[in-house]
Amino acid sequence: MWKKGSIKIGNQKFTYCAKVYGEPSEDYGIEGGKVSKLEIRLGDFPVARYDRGWDIEPETENAQLALAAILHEFN
């Protein structure tokens, strides 16, 4: 259910921890998908956090690309 990993976008390495369900959820998943909780970090700094809703939305282009890659893999 929990997935952890890292992804390199440009010269930045992001780490992530995601709670991924077997079925998509329109109510709780990001974009109606399988990921209901997600934190993406750049070093010690969280750049995105989702817990059944956005606490921190990704603002930089690289953080948005990291999010897109994670959702593509797990949704």
MODELLER restraints for C-alpha pairs under 7 A, 6 or more apart:
rsr = mdl.restraints
at = mdl.atoms
rsr.add(forms.Gaussian(group=physical.xy_distance, feature=features.Distance(at['CA:1:A'], at['CA:19:A']), mean=5.61, stdev=0.5))
rsr.add(forms.Gaussian(group=physical.xy_distance, feature=features.Distance(at['CA:1:A'], at['CA:20:A']), mean=5.18, stdev=0.5))
rsr.add(forms.Gaussian(group=physical.xy_distance, feature=features.Distance(at['CA:1:A'], at['CA:21:A']), mean=6.07, stdev=0.5))
rsr.add(forms.Gaussian(group=physical.xy_distance, feature=features.Distance(at['CA:2:A'], at['CA:17:A']), mean=6.92, stdev=0.5))
rsr.add(forms.Gaussian(group=physical.xy_distance, feature=features.Distance(at['CA:2:A'], at['CA:18:A']), mean=5.58, stdev=0.5))
rsr.add(forms.Gaussian(group=physical.xy_distance, feature=features.Distance(at['CA:2:A'], at['CA:19:A']), mean=4.51, stdev=0.5))
rsr.add(forms.Gaussian(group=physical.xy_distance, feature=features.Distance(at['CA:2:A'], at['CA:20:A']), mean=6.11, stdev=0.5))
rsr.add(forms.Gaussian(group=physical.xy_distance, feature=features.Distance(at['CA:3:A'], at['CA:17:A']), mean=5.65, stdev=0.5))
rsr.add(forms.Gaussian(group=physical.xy_distance, feature=features.Distance(at['CA:3:A'], at['CA:18:A']), mean=5.13, stdev=0.5))
rsr.add(forms.Gaussian(group=physical.xy_distance, feature=features.Distance(at['CA:3:A'], at['CA:19:A']), mean=6.35, stdev=0.5))
rsr.add(forms.Gaussian(group=physical.xy_distance, feature=features.Distance(at['CA:4:A'], at['CA:16:A']), mean=5.60, stdev=0.5))
rsr.add(forms.Gaussian(group=physical.xy_distance, feature=features.Distance(at['CA:4:A'], at['CA:17:A']), mean=4.44, stdev=0.5))
rsr.add(forms.Gaussian(group=physical.xy_distance, feature=features.Distance(at['CA:4:A'], at['CA:18:A']), mean=6.43, stdev=0.5))
rsr.add(forms.Gaussian(group=physical.xy_distance, feature=features.Distance(at['CA:5:A'], at['CA:15:A']), mean=5.73, stdev=0.5))
rsr.add(forms.Gaussian(group=physical.xy_distance, feature=features.Distance(at['CA:5:A'], at['CA:16:A']), mean=5.52, stdev=0.5))
rsr.add(forms.Gaussian(group=physical.xy_distance, feature=features.Distance(at['CA:5:A'], at['CA:17:A']), mean=6.76, stdev=0.5))
rsr.add(forms.Gaussian(group=physical.xy_distance, feature=features.Distance(at['CA:6:A'], at['CA:13:A']), mean=6.75, stdev=0.5))
rsr.add(forms.Gaussian(group=physical.xy_distance, feature=features.Distance(at['CA:6:A'], at['CA:14:A']), mean=5.46, stdev=0.5))
rsr.add(forms.Gaussian(group=physical.xy_distance, feature=features.Distance(at['CA:6:A'], at['CA:15:A']), mean=4.13, stdev=0.5))
rsr.add(forms.Gaussian(group=physical.xy_distance, feature=features.Distance(at['CA:6:A'], at['CA:16:A']), mean=5.99, stdev=0.5))
rsr.add(forms.Gaussian(group=physical.xy_distance, feature=features.Distance(at['CA:7:A'], at['CA:13:A']), mean=5.79, stdev=0.5))
rsr.add(forms.Gaussian(group=physical.xy_distance, feature=features.Distance(at['CA:7:A'], at['CA:14:A']), mean=5.31, stdev=0.5))
rsr.add(forms.Gaussian(group=physical.xy_distance, feature=features.Distance(at['CA:7:A'], at['CA:15:A']), mean=6.40, stdev=0.5))
rsr.add(forms.Gaussian(group=physical.xy_distance, feature=features.Distance(at['CA:7:A'], at['CA:66:A']), mean=6.83, stdev=0.5))
rsr.add(forms.Gaussian(group=physical.xy_distance, feature=features.Distance(at['CA:8:A'], at['CA:14:A']), mean=6.13, stdev=0.5))
rsr.add(forms.Gaussian(group=physical.xy_distance, feature=features.Distance(at['CA:9:A'], at['CA:62:A']), mean=6.05, stdev=0.5))
rsr.add(forms.Gaussian(group=physical.xy_distance, feature=features.Distance(at['CA:9:A'], at['CA:66:A']), mean=6.72, stdev=0.5))
rsr.add(forms.Gaussian(group=physical.xy_distance, feature=features.Distance(at['CA:13:A'], at['CA:42:A']), mean=6.51, stdev=0.5))
rsr.add(forms.Gaussian(group=physical.xy_distance, feature=features.Distance(at['CA:14:A'], at['CA:40:A']), mean=6.49, stdev=0.5))
rsr.add(forms.Gaussian(group=physical.xy_distance, feature=features.Distance(at['CA:14:A'], at['CA:41:A']), mean=5.49, stdev=0.5))
rsr.add(forms.Gaussian(group=physical.xy_distance, feature=features.Distance(at['CA:14:A'], at['CA:42:A']), mean=4.85, stdev=0.5))
rsr.add(forms.Gaussian(group=physical.xy_distance, feature=features.Distance(at['CA:15:A'], at['CA:40:A']), mean=5.72, stdev=0.5))
rsr.add(forms.Gaussian(group=physical.xy_distance, feature=features.Distance(at['CA:15:A'], at['CA:41:A']), mean=5.26, stdev=0.5))
rsr.add(forms.Gaussian(group=physical.xy_distance, feature=features.Distance(at['CA:15:A'], at['CA:42:A']), mean=6.60, stdev=0.5))
rsr.add(forms.Gaussian(group=physical.xy_distance, feature=features.Distance(at['CA:16:A'], at['CA:39:A']), mean=5.51, stdev=0.5))
rsr.add(forms.Gaussian(group=physical.xy_distance, feature=features.Distance(at['CA:16:A'], at['CA:40:A']), mean=4.40, stdev=0.5))
rsr.add(forms.Gaussian(group=physical.xy_distance, feature=features.Distance(at['CA:16:A'], at['CA:41:A']), mean=6.23, stdev=0.5))
rsr.add(forms.Gaussian(group=physical.xy_distance, feature=features.Distance(at['CA:17:A'], at['CA:38:A']), mean=5.73, stdev=0.5))
rsr.add(forms.Gaussian(group=physical.xy_distance, feature=features.Distance(at['CA:17:A'], at['CA:39:A']), mean=5.47, stdev=0.5))
rsr.add(forms.Gaussian(group=physical.xy_distance, feature=features.Distance(at['CA:17:A'], at['CA:40:A']), mean=6.80, stdev=0.5))
rsr.add(forms.Gaussian(group=physical.xy_distance, feature=features.Distance(at['CA:18:A'], at['CA:35:A']), mean=6.59, stdev=0.5))
rsr.add(forms.Gaussian(group=physical.xy_distance, feature=features.Distance(at['CA:18:A'], at['CA:37:A']), mean=5.50, stdev=0.5))
rsr.add(forms.Gaussian(group=physical.xy_distance, feature=features.Distance(at['CA:18:A'], at['CA:38:A']), mean=4.30, stdev=0.5))
rsr.add(forms.Gaussian(group=physical.xy_distance, feature=features.Distance(at['CA:18:A'], at['CA:39:A']), mean=6.54, stdev=0.5))
rsr.add(forms.Gaussian(group=physical.xy_distance, feature=features.Distance(at['CA:19:A'], at['CA:35:A']), mean=5.77, stdev=0.5))
rsr.add(forms.Gaussian(group=physical.xy_distance, feature=features.Distance(at['CA:19:A'], at['CA:36:A']), mean=5.85, stdev=0.5))
rsr.add(forms.Gaussian(group=physical.xy_distance, feature=features.Distance(at['CA:19:A'], at['CA:37:A']), mean=4.99, stdev=0.5))
rsr.add(forms.Gaussian(group=physical.xy_distance, feature=features.Distance(at['CA:19:A'], at['CA:38:A']), mean=6.42, stdev=0.5))
rsr.add(forms.Gaussian(group=physical.xy_distance, feature=features.Distance(at['CA:20:A'], at['CA:34:A']), mean=5.39, stdev=0.5))
rsr.add(forms.Gaussian(group=physical.xy_distance, feature=features.Distance(at['CA:20:A'], at['CA:35:A']), mean=4.54, stdev=0.5))
rsr.add(forms.Gaussian(group=physical.xy_distance, feature=features.Distance(at['CA:20:A'], at['CA:36:A']), mean=6.38, stdev=0.5))
rsr.add(forms.Gaussian(group=physical.xy_distance, feature=features.Distance(at['CA:21:A'], at['CA:34:A']), mean=5.08, stdev=0.5))
rsr.add(forms.Gaussian(group=physical.xy_distance, feature=features.Distance(at['CA:21:A'], at['CA:35:A']), mean=6.47, stdev=0.5))
rsr.add(forms.Gaussian(group=physical.xy_distance, feature=features.Distance(at['CA:22:A'], at['CA:34:A']), mean=6.58, stdev=0.5))
rsr.add(forms.Gaussian(group=physical.xy_distance, feature=features.Distance(at['CA:23:A'], at['CA:34:A']), mean=5.74, stdev=0.5))
rsr.add(forms.Gaussian(group=physical.xy_distance, feature=features.Distance(at['CA:24:A'], at['CA:32:A']), mean=6.10, stdev=0.5))
rsr.add(forms.Gaussian(group=physical.xy_distance, feature=features.Distance(at['CA:24:A'], at['CA:33:A']), mean=4.31, stdev=0.5))
rsr.add(forms.Gaussian(group=physical.xy_distance, feature=features.Distance(at['CA:24:A'], at['CA:34:A']), mean=4.15, stdev=0.5))
rsr.add(forms.Gaussian(group=physical.xy_distance, feature=features.Distance(at['CA:25:A'], at['CA:32:A']), mean=5.16, stdev=0.5))
rsr.add(forms.Gaussian(group=physical.xy_distance, feature=features.Distance(at['CA:25:A'], at['CA:33:A']), mean=5.60, stdev=0.5))
rsr.add(forms.Gaussian(group=physical.xy_distance, feature=features.Distance(at['CA:25:A'], at['CA:34:A']), mean=6.14, stdev=0.5))
rsr.add(forms.Gaussian(group=physical.xy_distance, feature=features.Distance(at['CA:26:A'], at['CA:32:A']), mean=4.00, stdev=0.5))
rsr.add(forms.Gaussian(group=physical.xy_distance, feature=features.Distance(at['CA:26:A'], at['CA:33:A']), mean=6.82, stdev=0.5))
rsr.add(forms.Gaussian(group=physical.xy_distance, feature=features.Distance(at['CA:28:A'], at['CA:36:A']), mean=5.51, stdev=0.5))
rsr.add(forms.Gaussian(group=physical.xy_distance, feature=features.Distance(at['CA:28:A'], at['CA:52:A']), mean=4.73, stdev=0.5))
rsr.add(forms.Gaussian(group=physical.xy_distance, feature=features.Distance(at['CA:29:A'], at['CA:35:A']), mean=5.06, stdev=0.5))
rsr.add(forms.Gaussian(group=physical.xy_distance, feature=features.Distance(at['CA:29:A'], at['CA:36:A']), mean=4.36, stdev=0.5))
rsr.add(forms.Gaussian(group=physical.xy_distance, feature=features.Distance(at['CA:29:A'], at['CA:52:A']), mean=6.51, stdev=0.5))
rsr.add(forms.Gaussian(group=physical.xy_distance, feature=features.Distance(at['CA:30:A'], at['CA:36:A']), mean=6.17, stdev=0.5))
rsr.add(forms.Gaussian(group=physical.xy_distance, feature=features.Distance(at['CA:33:A'], at['CA:75:A']), mean=5.41, stdev=0.5))
rsr.add(forms.Gaussian(group=physical.xy_distance, feature=features.Distance(at['CA:34:A'], at['CA:74:A']), mean=6.88, stdev=0.5))
rsr.add(forms.Gaussian(group=physical.xy_distance, feature=features.Distance(at['CA:34:A'], at['CA:75:A']), mean=5.36, stdev=0.5))
rsr.add(forms.Gaussian(group=physical.xy_distance, feature=features.Distance(at['CA:35:A'], at['CA:75:A']), mean=6.90, stdev=0.5))
rsr.add(forms.Gaussian(group=physical.xy_distance, feature=features.Distance(at['CA:36:A'], at['CA:51:A']), mean=6.28, stdev=0.5))
rsr.add(forms.Gaussian(group=physical.xy_distance, feature=features.Distance(at['CA:36:A'], at['CA:52:A']), mean=5.50, stdev=0.5))
rsr.add(forms.Gaussian(group=physical.xy_distance, feature=features.Distance(at['CA:37:A'], at['CA:50:A']), mean=5.25, stdev=0.5))
rsr.add(forms.Gaussian(group=physical.xy_distance, feature=features.Distance(at['CA:37:A'], at['CA:51:A']), mean=4.53, stdev=0.5))
rsr.add(forms.Gaussian(group=physical.xy_distance, feature=features.Distance(at['CA:37:A'], at['CA:52:A']), mean=6.27, stdev=0.5))
rsr.add(forms.Gaussian(group=physical.xy_distance, feature=features.Distance(at['CA:38:A'], at['CA:49:A']), mean=5.59, stdev=0.5))
rsr.add(forms.Gaussian(group=physical.xy_distance, feature=features.Distance(at['CA:38:A'], at['CA:50:A']), mean=5.03, stdev=0.5))
rsr.add(forms.Gaussian(group=physical.xy_distance, feature=features.Distance(at['CA:38:A'], at['CA:51:A']), mean=6.62, stdev=0.5))
rsr.add(forms.Gaussian(group=physical.xy_distance, feature=features.Distance(at['CA:39:A'], at['CA:46:A']), mean=6.89, stdev=0.5))
rsr.add(forms.Gaussian(group=physical.xy_distance, feature=features.Distance(at['CA:39:A'], at['CA:48:A']), mean=5.64, stdev=0.5))
rsr.add(forms.Gaussian(group=physical.xy_distance, feature=features.Distance(at['CA:39:A'], at['CA:49:A']), mean=4.41, stdev=0.5))
rsr.add(forms.Gaussian(group=physical.xy_distance, feature=features.Distance(at['CA:39:A'], at['CA:50:A']), mean=6.43, stdev=0.5))
rsr.add(forms.Gaussian(group=physical.xy_distance, feature=features.Distance(at['CA:40:A'], at['CA:46:A']), mean=5.84, stdev=0.5))
rsr.add(forms.Gaussian(group=physical.xy_distance, feature=features.Distance(at['CA:40:A'], at['CA:47:A']), mean=5.77, stdev=0.5))
rsr.add(forms.Gaussian(group=physical.xy_distance, feature=features.Distance(at['CA:40:A'], at['CA:48:A']), mean=5.11, stdev=0.5))
rsr.add(forms.Gaussian(group=physical.xy_distance, feature=features.Distance(at['CA:40:A'], at['CA:49:A']), mean=6.47, stdev=0.5))
rsr.add(forms.Gaussian(group=physical.xy_distance, feature=features.Distance(at['CA:41:A'], at['CA:47:A']), mean=5.40, stdev=0.5))
rsr.add(forms.Gaussian(group=physical.xy_distance, feature=features.Distance(at['CA:47:A'], at['CA:56:A']), mean=6.82, stdev=0.5))
rsr.add(forms.Gaussian(group=physical.xy_distance, feature=features.Distance(at['CA:47:A'], at['CA:58:A']), mean=5.65, stdev=0.5))
rsr.add(forms.Gaussian(group=physical.xy_distance, feature=features.Distance(at['CA:47:A'], at['CA:63:A']), mean=6.62, stdev=0.5))
rsr.add(forms.Gaussian(group=physical.xy_distance, feature=features.Distance(at['CA:48:A'], at['CA:56:A']), mean=4.82, stdev=0.5))
rsr.add(forms.Gaussian(group=physical.xy_distance, feature=features.Distance(at['CA:48:A'], at['CA:57:A']), mean=5.06, stdev=0.5))
rsr.add(forms.Gaussian(group=physical.xy_distance, feature=features.Distance(at['CA:48:A'], at['CA:58:A']), mean=4.84, stdev=0.5))
rsr.add(forms.Gaussian(group=physical.xy_distance, feature=features.Distance(at['CA:49:A'], at['CA:55:A']), mean=5.40, stdev=0.5))
rsr.add(forms.Gaussian(group=physical.xy_distance, feature=features.Distance(at['CA:49:A'], at['CA:56:A']), mean=4.80, stdev=0.5))
rsr.add(forms.Gaussian(group=physical.xy_distance, feature=features.Distance(at['CA:49:A'], at['CA:57:A']), mean=6.57, stdev=0.5))
rsr.add(forms.Gaussian(group=physical.xy_distance, feature=features.Distance(at['CA:50:A'], at['CA:56:A']), mean=6.84, stdev=0.5))
rsr.add(forms.Gaussian(group=physical.xy_distance, feature=features.Distance(at['CA:58:A'], at['CA:64:A']), mean=5.51, stdev=0.5))
